[in-house]
Amino acid sequence: MTVNRKVGPFEVFPIGLGCMSLSHAYGPPPPREQAERVLKGALDAGYTFFDTAAVYGLGHNETLVGEVLSDRRNEFILASKCGLSRGEQRELNGSPAALKATCEDSLRRLKTDVIDLYYLHRWDKRIPIEDSVGALADLVREGKFEP
């Protein structure tokens, strides 16, 4: 018997799928068809927690997840991260403007109105943490992601 785990307010399968390697990192990414099979296969196998980030493949990972799984969005908890990319560049930036822009870009790429868990990928120590967290709180109030 599998016992789900609590992640914030959500109950998820005990093993989540980290999607990063489908777009970059540990060698060349797999062909698109194989990446699609991995994502759909994980969902079909009962995985209910998918983790991505704006920086993974400089947005390409979120695009992949959105294109492949948007029609099944109600079947899984979606996590993504901000603060480590800006558009097509890798850049540590925890400014409120950057975090809000990254969130909007992520929502568009993921083809969803809400990201279930959204958090800082890295703390930008040039920006007071209260400013970064304040921007995330603004996004919660706007309904972009769960608190």
Secondary structure, 3 states (H helix, E strand, C coil): CCCCEEECCEEECCCCEECHHHCCCCCCCCCHHHHHHHHHHHHHCCCCEEECCCCHHHHHHHHHHHHHHHHHHHHCEEEEEECCEECCEECCCCCHHHHHHHHHHHHHHHCCCCECEEEECCCCCCCCHHHHHHHHHHHHHCCCECC
